[in-house]
Amino acid sequence: MKQMQRNIQSTPTLPDSATQELLGRTPIPIDMQSIREKMQGKVVLVTGAAGSIGSEICSQIAACAPGALIGFDQAETPIFHLQRGLAKEFPELAFHAEIGSLTRFEDVDRVFNRYHPSIVFHAAGLKHVPLMERHVFATVENNLFGTCIAAEAAAANGAECFIRVSTDKAVLPTSVIGATKRAAELALVAMQKSTGTKFASVRLGNVLGSSGSASTVFAEQIAAGGPLTVTYPAMERYFMTLRESSQVVLYAASVCQGGEIFVPELGTPVKVLDLAEKLIRLLGREPHCEIRIEFTGARPGEKLSEHLSLPQQALTSTKQPEIRTISSAGDLDLYRLRDFRKTLQRAIGLHDRKRVVEFLTQMVPEYIPAPEHLENTAATGASRKTQ
């Protein structure tokens, strides 16, 4: 499975020993037996299947003997490689690669009507914070509207459960990525109140070795002789391994009751500077001597530290002590959700970034947007393409 993962990833994968060293803690142990029992013989759909987390989720599911596994993504070449890797590693697996966009109802409806999946893992979504600060409309359409479209299709087709990958950036968000991820968490809680499908979100930290992650970028910079670029010496993040993050998501499907947000215990956050220095040494070089480290300052939408939950929130234990849940996740109801979606769609149609961000702050009151997002100007002309 690990070799297959290296084959299907489009970005360099760190050695297992290096990943464990960088993590600085023991990965959360997951009882795979309960997950196998949940997946065995079921039709399972993974959105964003060609991404780092999505492809690892597919690998883990494939080992659980599902009735069929459907990988849905809009990235043709990565899902082609995923299909080849799975066919080699699991020749008996009934895997179906489906190309389409989550923002197109027709694409999503086609897949659900064709396969009627019992279990859905929603790993699709935009994630690069500074980049997506410049693409507000696309971020809302993918992270919020795409989640709603997929969740509604799951409910309409009688899916047993729908597990969505969220992020620590959803807590007290300062970026459009964080705000839309939090909005999607609230949307699933609202939908839970009117359907038999069990909806849940899983908040993950930064995933070591995933496409575009800090560790992957640092490894590329080291290979090029440096310098490594770090924002601030005090910048810190929670980190997870790729295998750990996918198994936590799978675990959520095996125990969810509906409406929860799953929160893993990830120990003490790691300073990004420490991560950079440790990785340089693991790859046989000396930091600040052979490989220079430059401090660039925080990028748009970034915070010095992230949180997986708020101190005042009550966390409920699960069978796995290192994974807890938040049940009281907000007061958004289905009617207000529909209103928000309509108003956001209208604002996007008008290419009005300010109104989109204002509606996001109404939906997610704790969201603190960048000041430039609230300038009283609509995106016009060529600038529309970058909002």
C-alpha positions as CSV (number, residue, x, y, z in Angstrom):
1,M,0.0,0.0,0.0
2,K,2.8,2.4,0.9
3,Q,4.6,1.7,-2.4
4,M,1.3,2.2,-4.3
5,Q,0.9,5.6,-2.5
6,R,4.3,6.7,-3.8
7,N,3.2,5.7,-7.3
8,I,0.0,7.6,-7.3
9,Q,1.1,10.8,-5.6
10,S,2.1,13.6,-7.9
11,T,4.4,15.2,-5.3
12,P,7.4,13.7,-3.4
13,T,6.5,11.5,-0.4
14,L,8.7,11.7,2.7
15,P,10.2,8.4,4.0
16,D,8.1,6.9,6.8
17,S,11.0,7.2,9.3
18,A,11.3,11.0,8.5
19,T,7.6,11.5,8.8
20,Q,7.5,9.9,12.2
21,E,10.4,11.9,13.4
22,L,8.8,15.2,12.2
23,L,5.5,14.4,13.9
24,G,7.1,14.4,17.4
25,R,4.5,12.1,18.9
26,T,3.0,8.7,18.4
27,P,0.3,8.6,15.8
28,I,-3.2,7.9,17.0
29,P,-3.8,4.1,17.1
30,I,-6.9,3.2,15.2
31,D,-8.7,-0.2,15.5
32,M,-9.0,-1.1,11.9
33,Q,-11.3,-4.1,12.6
34,S,-14.3,-1.9,13.3
35,I,-13.6,0.0,10.1
36,R,-13.3,-3.2,8.1
37,E,-16.6,-4.4,9.5
38,K,-18.2,-1.0,8.5
39,M,-16.8,-1.0,4.9
40,Q,-17.0,-4.7,4.0
41,G,-19.4,-5.3,1.1
42,K,-20.6,-1.7,1.0
43,V,-20.6,0.7,-1.9
44,V,-18.3,3.5,-0.9
45,L,-17.8,6.9,-2.6
46,V,-14.8,9.1,-2.1
47,T,-14.9,12.7,-3.5
48,G,-11.5,14.4,-4.1
49,A,-10.2,10.8,-4.5
50,A,-7.1,11.9,-6.5
51,G,-5.8,14.2,-3.8
52,S,-3.4,13.2,-1.1
53,I,-5.9,12.4,1.6
54,G,-8.5,11.1,-0.8
55,S,-6.2,8.7,-2.4
56,E,-5.0,7.4,1.0
57,I,-8.6,7.0,2.1
58,C,-9.2,4.9,-1.1
59,S,-6.2,2.8,-0.3
60,Q,-7.4,2.1,3.2
61,I,-10.9,1.3,2.1
62,A,-9.7,-1.0,-0.7
63,A,-8.0,-3.2,2.0
64,C,-11.4,-3.5,3.8
65,A,-13.1,-5.5,0.9
66,P,-15.8,-3.0,0.0
67,G,-18.5,-4.1,-2.5
68,A,-17.4,-1.3,-4.8
69,L,-15.3,1.8,-4.5
70,I,-16.0,5.0,-6.5
71,G,-13.4,7.7,-6.8
72,F,-14.8,11.0,-7.9
73,D,-12.5,13.9,-9.0
74,Q,-12.1,16.5,-11.7
75,A,-8.3,15.9,-12.0
76,E,-8.0,13.4,-14.9
77,T,-4.3,12.4,-14.7
78,P,-4.1,11.9,-10.9
79,I,-7.2,9.8,-10.8
80,F,-5.8,7.8,-13.8
81,H,-2.8,7.0,-11.7
82,L,-4.9,6.2,-8.7
83,Q,-6.9,3.7,-10.8
84,R,-3.7,2.0,-12.0
85,G,-2.2,1.9,-8.5
86,L,-5.3,0.4,-7.0
87,A,-5.7,-2.2,-9.8
88,K,-2.1,-3.4,-9.2
89,E,-2.4,-3.5,-5.4
90,F,-6.0,-4.8,-5.2
91,P,-6.8,-6.7,-8.4
92,E,-10.1,-8.0,-7.0
93,L,-11.4,-4.5,-6.1
94,A,-14.3,-3.1,-8.1
95,F,-13.0,0.5,-8.5
96,H,-14.8,3.0,-10.7
97,A,-13.1,6.3,-11.6
98,E,-15.6,9.1,-12.2
99,I,-14.6,12.5,-13.6
100,G,-16.7,15.5,-12.7
101,S,-17.1,18.7,-10.7
102,L,-18.7,18.9,-7.3
103,T,-20.1,22.4,-8.2
104,R,-22.1,20.8,-11.1
105,F,-25.2,19.2,-9.7
106,E,-25.5,17.1,-12.9
107,D,-22.1,15.5,-12.4
108,V,-22.8,14.6,-8.7
109,D,-26.3,13.4,-9.4
110,R,-25.1,11.1,-12.2
111,V,-22.6,9.4,-9.9
112,F,-25.1,8.9,-7.0
113,N,-27.8,7.7,-9.3
114,R,-25.4,5.2,-11.0
115,Y,-23.9,3.7,-7.9
116,H,-26.1,4.6,-4.9
117,P,-23.3,4.6,-2.4
118,S,-24.0,3.7,1.3
119,I,-21.0,5.5,2.7
120,V,-19.6,8.8,1.4
121,F,-16.2,10.4,2.3
122,H,-16.1,14.0,1.1
123,A,-12.4,14.8,0.8
124,A,-12.7,17.3,-2.0
125,G,-12.1,20.9,-1.4
126,L,-9.8,23.8,-1.9
127,K,-7.1,24.2,0.8
128,H,-4.3,26.6,0.0
129,V,-4.9,29.6,2.2
130,P,-2.9,32.4,0.6
131,L,-3.9,31.4,-2.9
132,M,-7.6,31.1,-2.2
133,E,-7.6,34.6,-0.5
134,R,-7.4,35.8,-4.1
135,H,-10.1,33.4,-5.3
136,V,-13.1,34.0,-3.0
137,F,-15.8,33.0,-5.4
138,A,-14.2,29.7,-6.3
139,T,-13.6,28.9,-2.7
140,V,-17.2,29.4,-1.7
141,E,-18.4,27.4,-4.7
142,N,-16.2,24.5,-4.0
143,N,-16.0,24.3,-0.2
144,L,-19.5,25.3,0.7
145,F,-21.7,24.8,-2.4
146,G,-19.9,21.6,-3.4
147,T,-20.3,20.2,0.1
148,C,-24.1,21.0,0.1
149,I,-24.6,19.5,-3.4
150,A,-22.8,16.2,-2.4
151,A,-24.6,16.0,1.0
152,E,-28.0,16.6,-0.6
153,A,-27.3,13.9,-3.2
154,A,-26.2,11.5,-0.4
155,A,-29.5,12.1,1.5
156,A,-31.7,11.9,-1.6
157,N,-30.1,8.5,-2.4
158,G,-30.4,7.1,1.1
159,A,-26.8,7.0,2.0
160,E,-26.0,5.6,5.4
161,C,-23.4,8.2,6.3
162,F,-21.5,11.2,4.9
163,I,-18.2,12.0,6.4
164,R,-16.5,15.3,5.4
165,V,-12.9,16.3,5.8
166,S,-12.6,19.6,7.6
167,T,-9.6,21.5,9.1
168,D,-8.4,23.3,12.2
169,K,-8.6,26.5,10.1
170,A,-12.3,26.3,10.6
171,V,-11.8,27.4,14.2
172,L,-11.9,31.2,14.6
173,P,-11.2,31.6,10.9
174,T,-9.2,34.5,9.4
175,S,-9.2,33.1,5.8
176,V,-11.8,32.4,3.2
177,I,-10.7,28.8,3.3
178,G,-11.3,28.6,7.1
179,A,-14.6,30.5,6.8
180,T,-16.0,28.2,4.1
181,K,-14.8,25.1,5.9
182,R,-16.6,26.3,9.0
183,A,-19.7,27.2,7.0
184,A,-19.7,23.7,5.6
185,E,-19.5,22.2,9.1
186,L,-22.6,24.3,10.0
187,A,-24.4,23.3,6.8
188,L,-24.0,19.6,7.6
189,V,-25.4,20.1,11.1
190,A,-28.4,21.9,9.7
191,M,-29.0,19.1,7.1
192,Q,-28.7,16.5,9.9
193,K,-32.0,17.7,11.4
194,S,-34.1,16.8,8.3
195,T,-32.6,13.5,7.0
196,G,-31.9,9.9,8.0
197,T,-28.3,10.1,6.6
198,K,-25.7,10.6,9.3
199,F,-23.6,13.7,8.6
200,A,-20.3,14.4,10.3
201,S,-17.1,16.5,9.9
202,V,-13.6,15.6,10.9
203,R,-11.1,18.4,11.7
204,L,-7.6,17.6,10.7
205,G,-4.3,19.4,11.3
206,N,-1.6,19.9,8.6
207,V,-0.9,16.6,6.9
208,L,2.8,15.8,6.5
209,G,3.8,14.7,3.0
210,S,0.5,15.8,1.4
211,S,0.5,17.8,-1.8
212,G,1.6,21.3,-1.2
213,S,2.2,20.8,2.6
214,A,5.0,22.6,4.5
215,S,7.0,19.4,4.7
216,T,6.7,18.7,1.0
217,V,7.6,22.3,0.0
218,F,10.6,22.2,2.4
219,A,11.8,18.9,1.0
220,E,11.7,20.4,-2.5
221,Q,13.5,23.5,-1.3
222,I,16.2,21.4,0.4
223,A,16.7,19.4,-2.8
224,A,17.2,22.7,-4.7
225,G,19.8,23.8,-2.2
226,G,17.6,26.2,-0.3
227,P,16.7,28.6,1.1
228,L,13.7,27.3,3.1
229,T,11.0,29.9,3.5
230,V,9.3,30.2,6.9
231,T,6.9,32.9,7.8
232,Y,7.8,33.7,11.5
233,P,9.9,31.9,14.1
234,A,6.8,31.6,16.4
235,M,4.5,30.1,13.7
236,E,3.2,26.8,14.9
237,R,0.8,24.1,13.6
238,Y,-0.7,20.7,14.4
239,F,0.6,18.0,12.2
240,M,-0.6,14.5,11.3
241,T,0.7,11.7,9.1
242,L,-1.2,10.9,5.9
243,R,-2.1,7.4,7.1
244,E,-3.2,8.7,10.5
245,S,-5.4,11.4,9.0
246,S,-7.1,9.0,6.7
247,Q,-7.7,6.4,9.4
248,V,-9.2,9.1,11.7
249,V,-11.7,10.0,8.9
250,L,-12.5,6.3,8.4
251,Y,-13.0,5.8,12.2
252,A,-15.6,8.6,12.2
253,A,-17.7,6.6,9.8
254,S,-17.6,3.6,12.1
255,V,-18.9,5.4,15.1
256,C,-20.8,8.6,14.0
257,Q,-24.3,9.1,15.2
258,G,-25.0,12.2,13.1
259,G,-24.3,15.9,13.5
260,E,-20.9,15.6,15.2
261,I,-17.6,17.2,14.5
262,F,-14.7,14.8,15.3
263,V,-11.6,16.4,16.9
264,P,-8.4,14.3,17.2
265,E,-6.0,14.9,20.1
266,L,-2.8,16.0,18.4
267,G,-0.6,16.9,21.4
268,T,1.4,20.1,21.4
269,P,1.6,22.2,18.2
270,V,4.9,22.1,16.5
271,K,6.8,25.3,15.5
272,V,7.2,25.4,11.8
273,L,10.8,26.5,12.2
274,D,11.6,23.5,14.3
275,L,10.0,21.3,11.6
276,A,12.2,22.9,8.9
277,E,15.4,22.5,10.9
278,K,14.6,18.9,11.8
279,L,13.8,18.0,8.2
280,I,17.1,19.6,7.0
281,R,19.0,17.4,9.4
282,L,17.0,14.3,8.5
283,L,18.0,14.8,4.9
284,G,21.6,15.0,5.8
285,R,22.2,18.7,5.7
286,E,22.9,21.4,8.4
287,P,20.3,24.2,8.9
288,H,21.5,27.8,8.7
289,C,24.9,26.6,7.4
290,E,24.4,24.4,4.4
291,I,20.7,25.3,4.0
292,R,19.7,28.8,4.7
293,I,16.3,29.6,6.3
294,E,14.5,32.9,5.4
295,F,11.6,34.5,7.3
296,T,9.1,36.0,4.9
297,G,6.3,37.2,7.2
298,A,2.8,35.8,7.4
299,R,0.9,35.4,4.1
300,P,-2.7,36.5,3.5
301,G,-5.2,34.7,5.7
302,E,-2.6,32.9,7.8
303,K,-2.5,32.9,11.7
304,L,0.4,32.3,14.0
305,S,-1.3,29.3,15.5
306,E,-4.4,27.2,14.9
307,H,-6.9,25.4,17.2
308,L,-8.9,22.2,16.8
309,S,-11.6,23.4,19.2
310,L,-12.5,26.3,21.5
311,P,-11.7,26.1,25.2
312,Q,-15.3,26.6,26.2
313,Q,-16.6,23.8,24.0
314,A,-17.6,20.6,25.6
315,L,-15.9,17.6,24.0
316,T,-17.4,14.1,24.2
317,S,-15.3,11.0,24.3
318,T,-15.5,8.2,21.8
319,K,-14.3,4.6,22.0
320,Q,-11.0,5.9,20.9
321,P,-9.7,8.2,23.7
322,E,-7.6,10.4,21.4
323,I,-10.7,11.2,19.2
324,R,-13.5,13.3,20.7
325,T,-16.5,15.0,19.3
326,I,-18.3,18.4,19.4
327,S,-22.0,18.0,19.3
328,S,-23.2,21.5,19.9
329,A,-21.8,23.0,16.7
330,G,-24.0,26.0,15.9
331,D,-27.6,27.1,15.5
332,L,-27.9,27.3,11.7
333,D,-31.2,25.7,10.5
334,L,-32.1,24.4,7.1
335,Y,-34.1,27.5,6.1
336,R,-31.4,29.9,7.0
337,L,-28.9,27.7,5.2
338,R,-31.0,27.9,2.0
339,D,-31.2,31.7,2.4
340,F,-27.4,32.0,2.8
341,R,-26.8,29.9,-0.2
342,K,-29.2,31.9,-2.4
343,T,-27.7,35.3,-1.3
344,L,-24.1,34.0,-1.7
345,Q,-25.0,32.7,-5.2
346,R,-26.5,36.1,-6.1
347,A,-23.4,38.0,-4.9
348,I,-21.1,35.7,-6.8
349,G,-23.2,36.2,-9.9
350,L,-22.7,39.9,-9.5
351,H,-19.0,39.4,-8.9
352,D,-19.3,41.3,-5.7
353,R,-16.5,40.1,-3.4
354,K,-17.5,42.4,-0.6
355,R,-21.0,41.1,-0.4
356,V,-19.8,37.5,-0.5
357,V,-17.5,38.1,2.4
358,E,-20.2,40.0,4.3
359,F,-22.6,37.1,3.9
360,L,-19.9,34.7,5.0
361,T,-19.4,36.7,8.2
362,Q,-23.1,36.5,8.9
363,M,-23.1,32.8,8.4
364,V,-19.8,32.4,10.4
365,P,-19.9,35.3,12.9
366,E,-16.4,34.5,14.3
367,Y,-14.8,34.9,10.9
368,I,-12.4,37.9,10.8
369,P,-11.8,38.6,7.1
370,A,-8.9,40.5,5.6
371,P,-9.7,44.3,5.4
372,E,-9.3,44.3,1.6
373,H,-12.2,41.9,1.3
374,L,-14.5,44.5,2.8
375,E,-13.6,47.3,0.4
376,N,-16.6,48.8,-1.2
377,T,-15.8,47.6,-4.7
378,A,-17.1,44.8,-6.9
379,A,-14.6,42.7,-8.9
380,T,-14.8,43.9,-12.5
381,G,-13.1,43.1,-15.8
382,A,-10.0,40.9,-15.6
383,S,-10.0,41.0,-11.8
384,R,-13.1,38.8,-11.8
385,K,-11.0,35.9,-12.7
386,T,-9.0,36.1,-9.5
387,Q,-11.7,36.5,-7.0
